[in-house]
Amino acid sequence: MLLSIFDRFRKATPAVETKASLADASGFYFDLFGASPTLAGISVTPYSAMQCAPVSCAVRAISEAVSSLPVKVFKKTAAGREEIDHPITKLLNEAPNSWQPAATFKRLMTMDCLLQPYGAFCQVVRVGDGAVYELVRLDPRLSSIVVDYSNFEAAYAIKADGSSPKRTIPGSQILHFATPAYDPTRGLIGENRDTIALAIVLERFANQLFANGARPSGIMSVPKSWVKDTLDKAKAAFSAAHSGTSAGGTAWVTDDMKFQQLMLNATDAQYIELRNYMLGEIARIFRVSLHLLMALEKNVARSIEALGQEFLSFTLLPHLIAQQQEFTLKLLTEDERAAGITIEYDTTHLVKADLLQRSQALAAAVSGRILTSNEARDLGWSVGPIEGGNVLENPWTSSAYRGGKLNGRSNDNQNNDAEAA
């Protein structure tokens, strides 16, 4: 059934004769540049894959979510850890360089990680004292980057054009978001190119089908004795009576006319099922739920909070952990890392509940002495602090009002009772 679609698609494309020779290393070059023909007979590259709607939707769902997350710097303390001010937060939250906002930088780096062989690359530019000055994403269309793992530690070589010799860059000066593919030389797109090619072929088949007028709904047979003028008038009258807003009515014909209805064959009738099947296959490649590909008919009934938590835990978290560990390793000094300083994404807003549930949860955290009032205000609604809101005490107990820390009085309830008497 599926093969017949491919056969019809191949018939529409003229065959090209190829001759193998030692002088023609086309297969080698196809593999080298990631454009090797697939089982479906077409080549799939990171750029052609993004023309496939499910692939584009999955990549954008992940990369745009990552780009929306703020980055914070934490330091371990005796009491746990605390957020600190660090120059790197301005680069990762505002602008990594003079021409690109941070959201665009993180989105493009994540897209490169998902699409390109080896993953995403960014050059770390430092000033004289070793401080990070700017981050420059290396566009794979402009720079050819090769990673050498022969000595265990990755070595990076970049070649911008054919005339300039390649230059080697130390690993400490390269942010590398490695591809999640098992074979890094091929990337996710290269490893799953046959699956993506199948989805592309199905889209092309539909385009060709409708470009050729799809198929007629039926065939009207008339006697051979009819002249062209009579045939044209009968055709115009029948089309006017049974097309457009009049479609679906009962056809009235004379006894010398015969109407034969055409039905879709089994292959064409299964086209929608095949497209839906490919949605699931592509969702498996990028590990996203079908609802993120806008396939809602098979979605299990769950709350928005549960879907958001699932997306964070099973899709985003592996990418976030890999990126923040790369940030910590390459953007912080050895002394800073030894002091317990780390760079992390803040994923709070991805799993926010509705207003009532959020209010109840934060109120319980404050009364349970888990959060201060100001911390809850900032976490839940991003509002400013209030006076006395930094005290870790239950505001609903009597000690908060009659001798507790919130009113600055002695915690001697007996004296307070005596004064009240």
KETOR-463157 format. One record per residue (C-alpha): residue in three letters; z, x, y. Coordinates in steps of 0.001 Angstrom, whole numbers, plus 500000, padded with zeros to 6 digits. Example, Ala and Ser with C-alpha at 12.3 -4.5 7.8 and 13.67 -1.06 7.14 Angstrom:
Ala507800512300495500
Ser507140513670498940
This chain:
Met500000500000500000
Leu501025502707502430
Leu498223505004501296
Ser495595502462502197
Ile496722502584505817
Phe496369506347505809
Asp492985506102504095
Arg491725503698506748
Phe493104505930509483
Arg491411509010508027
Lys488129507137507683
Ala488194506433511400
Thr488555510169512128
Pro485473512299511375
Ala486132514989508796
Val486023518595509968
Glu484743521233507579
Thr487007524269507346
Lys486277527573505679
Ala489031529931504629
Ser488634533617505349
Leu490736536640506141
Ala489487536526509734
Asp490679532944510164
Ala494469532891509919
Ser494741529358511242
Gly497439528411508775
Phe499546531369509853
Tyr499124530526513523
Phe499926526873512884
Asp503241527874511308
Leu503885530439514025
Phe503513527957516861
Gly505097524994515090
Ala501898522971514803
Ser501205523153511091
Pro499319520112509748
Thr501528517626507937
Leu500928515619504780
Ala499658512805506996
Gly496942515108508311
Ile498183515562511884
Ser500113518319513662
Val503603517701515046
Thr505099519811517822
Pro508228519213519943
Tyr505984517785522659
Ser503889515506520450
Ala507069514326518706
Met508434513094522046
Gln505407510798522300
Cys506816508935519292
Ala509065506204520706
Pro511920506437518136
Val512133510234518508
Ser512131510002522288
Cys514808507293522198
Ala517081509288519880
Val516725512533521845
Arg517365510781525164
Ala520379508916523801
Ile522070512201522869
Ser520957514367525792
Glu521658511795528503
Ala525119511122527093
Val525917514849527135
Ser524613515212530689
Ser526961512469531908
Leu530125514187530656
Pro532228516249533067
Val533390519715532046
Lys537004520825532500
Val538839524125532043
Phe542226524164530299
Lys544889526803529795
Lys547524526872527084
Thr551099526836528341
Ala554551526823526783
Ala554668523050527217
Gly551175522475525757
Arg548183522953528027
Glu547135522080531553
Glu543909521698533480
Ile543221524540535906
Asp540754525229538690
His538052527677537682
Pro534779528690539400
Ile532791527825536262
Thr533529524096536652
Lys531456523995539851
Leu528453525448538000
Leu528745523019535068
Asn529642519900537071
Glu527689520296540329
Ala524829522796540191
Pro524280525785537861
Asn521751527260540303
Ser520239526589543713
Trp517457524252542526
Gln518843522168539661
Pro521735519686539421
Ala524190520122536563
Ala523264516796534904
Thr519595517829534647
Phe520564521256533342
Lys522765519871530558
Arg520212517200529638
Leu517312519659529307
Met519427522178527395
Thr520467519488524916
Met516862518310524517
Asp515747521887523813
Cys518526522162521237
Leu517251519076519414
Leu513518519757519693
Gln512751523460519902
Pro512823526148517202
Tyr516002528212517493
Gly517399525734520050
Ala518087526038523793
Phe518413529208525855
Cys519937529903529243
Gln520241533235531023
Val523656534001532510
Val523294535777535850
Arg526363537788536877
Val527291539568540109
Gly528766543029540504
Asp532306542203539409
Gly531054540415536276
Ala531644536899537580
Val529054534285536616
Tyr526812533601539602
Glu524264531130538196
Leu522830529730534966
Val519048529652534500
Arg517535527584531694
Leu514655529377529967
Asp511816526866529733
Pro510144527222526281
Arg506764526400527860
Leu507022529420530160
Ser508996531928528102
Ser508593532868524465
Ile512001533746523011
Val512562535408519656
Val515972535659518011
Asp516640538522515606
Tyr519515537990513151
Ser518854541124511090
Asn522035542848512332
Phe524156539693512027
Glu524739539567515790
Ala521850537726517427
Ala519484539849519521
Tyr517247538077522045
Ala513794539152523208
Ile511877537264525897
Lys508173537477526715
Ala507070535537529772
Asp503301536236529587
Gly500706538181527641
Ser500428541059530112
Ser504106541960530463
Pro505991543673527628
Lys508843541788526083
Arg512334542586527292
Thr515530542497525305
Ile518517540598526696
Pro522060541208525422
Gly523684538280523672
Ser526467538159526286
Gln523868537211528912
Ile522323534348526938
Leu523771530876526421
His522314529784523097
Phe522715526205521914
Ala521576526716518333
Thr519431524076516658
Pro521273521981514033
Ala518371522589511623
Tyr519058524569508455
Asp516035526789509146
Pro516434527840512807
Thr512882529190512997
Arg511521525671512528
Gly514079523480514255
Leu514731519809513545
Ile511151518837514410
Gly509641521469512131
Glu511913520608509204
Asn511196516880509495
Arg507615516990510725
Asp506238514952507794
Thr508614512084508523
Ile507789512127512226
Ala504064512398511450
Leu504298509229509376
Ala505723507332512357
Ile502991508716514623
Val500266507728512147
Leu501600504171512011
Glu501471503951515798
Arg497919505287515871
Phe496887502860513161
Ala498133499934515268
Asn496371501263518368
Gln493076501600516521
Leu493460498190514914
Phe493911496418518235
Ala491399498634520032
Asn488810497341517579
Gly489784493738518267
Ala492221493512515355
Arg490684490940513014
Pro489165487480513610
Ser491271484481512630
Gly488391483001510665
Ile484651482853510011
Met482470479871510978
Ser479346479418508826
Val476396477425510156
Pro472949476595508691
Lys470240479236509015
Ser467990476722510763
Trp470150476807513922
Val468475478523516827
Lys470352480969519101
Asp470824478453521919
Thr472406475888519581
Leu474614478597518020
Asp475839479813521442
Lys476715476284522571
Ala478588475548519342
Lys480490478841519625
Ala481481478176523241
Ala482580474618522488
Phe484639475617519453
Ser486314478540521284
Ala487190476324524246
Ala488727473711521976
His490692476054519693
Ser491726479138521717
Gly494260479852524434
Thr496661476938524991
Ser494702474844522487
Ala495207477293519624
Gly496813475942516467
Gly495216472511516582
Thr493084470826513928
Ala489449471959513805
Trp486814469233513747
Val483401470348512457
Thr480247468690511239
Asp479384468465507581
Asp476881471337507866
Met479492473764509353
Lys482121475568507284
Phe485246477343508564
Gln486894480041506428
Gln490306481311507506
Leu490998485067507136
Met494399486230505955
Leu496076489602506422
Asn496057491643503252
Ala499285492903501706
Thr498957496316503390
Asp498601494938506910
Ala501324492352506348
Gln503798495145505505
Tyr503098497072508711
Ile506194495824510531
Glu508377496642507525
Leu506950500156507465
Arg507687500628511159
Asn511263499433510674
Tyr511658501801507738
Met510553504712509920
Leu513191503784512515
Gly515847504369509891
Glu514299507670508823
Ile514217509041512368
Ala517755507792512996
Arg518857509856509986
Ile517211512988511383
Phe519174512841514642
Arg522226511125513141
Val522223508183515534
Ser522905504545514750
Leu520024502102514724
His521398500188517697
Leu520787503299519820
Leu517099503037518850
Met517185499422520082
Ala516872498099516523
Leu519484495366516802
Glu518376493019514021
Lys520077495153511334
Asn523139496093513357
Val526520495315511857
Ala528661493092514073
Arg531097495465515755
Ser532650495771519163
Ile531161497935521896
Glu534249500172521680
Ala533733500729517944
Leu530043501552518432
Gly530906503964521229
Gln533543505693519123
Glu531088505999516228
Phe528465507535518520
Leu531005510011519880
Ser532519510988516514
Phe529430511313514320
Thr526608512083516764
Leu527886513705519953
Leu530967515585518798
Pro529160518280516741
His526928519061519737
Leu529818518991522213
Ile532001521317520150
Ala529145523803519682
Gln528307523777523392
Gln531865524105524687
Gln532563526960522270
Glu529423528707523540
Phe530607528110527116
Thr534010529599526310
Leu532542532614524507
Lys529827533534527022
Leu531165532351530397
Leu534797533486530185
Thr536024537048530083
Glu537866538473527111
Asp541134538450529066
Glu540682534779529961
Arg540073533847526353
Ala543117535866525282
Ala545183533935527831
Gly544247530670526104
Ile541671529430528615
Thr538970527169527164
Ile536052525098528509
Glu535797521535527208
Tyr533888518319527774
Asp535860515284528940
Thr534801512364526716
Thr537281509830528081
His534832507421529685
Leu532705507172526511
Val535455505355524621
Lys536972503243527383
Ala537991499779526272
Asp537678496660528395
Leu539965496160531402
Leu542720494237529592
Gln542918496557526584
Arg542801499638528804
Ser545607498309530983
Gln547794497482527994
Ala547214500870526362
Leu547996502828529521
Ala551073500716530253
Ala552357501480526754
Ala551632505194527258
Val553600505244530516
Ser556562503288529154
Gly556560505497526045
Arg556781508594528256
Ile553415509876527056
Leu551755509741530487
Thr553077509673534016
Ser552056506834536297
Asn549691509065538258
Glu548075510356535077
Ala547508506784533891
Arg546054505806537283
Asp543605508676537184
Leu542719508216533501
Gly542190504474533636
Trp540765503769537070
Ser540287507140538831
Val542522506114541717
Gly544724508397543767
Pro548389509275543084
Ile551417507406544427
Glu554759508714545568
Gly557113509258542629
Gly554238508852540140
Asn554543512336538658
Val557874511631536925
Leu557696511274533140
Glu560049508298532820
Asn559819504697531740
Pro559565502643534963
Trp560693499485533145
Thr564189500693532272
Ser567230500270534557
Ser567670504041534851
Ala564451504182536777
Tyr565948502063539501
Arg569721502591539262
Gly570314506288538877
Gly567118507506537236
Lys564770510202538455
Leu562487507774540208
Asn565009506934542907
Gly566651510364543111
Arg570192509089542434
Ser572807510179539938
Asn572395508871536408
Asp575986507720536254
Asn575769504065535351
Gln579525503594535527
Asn579673504730539137
Asn576718502524539960
Asp578440499544538372
Ala581614500310540301
Glu579689500527543557
Ala577977497267542815
Ala581311495593542181
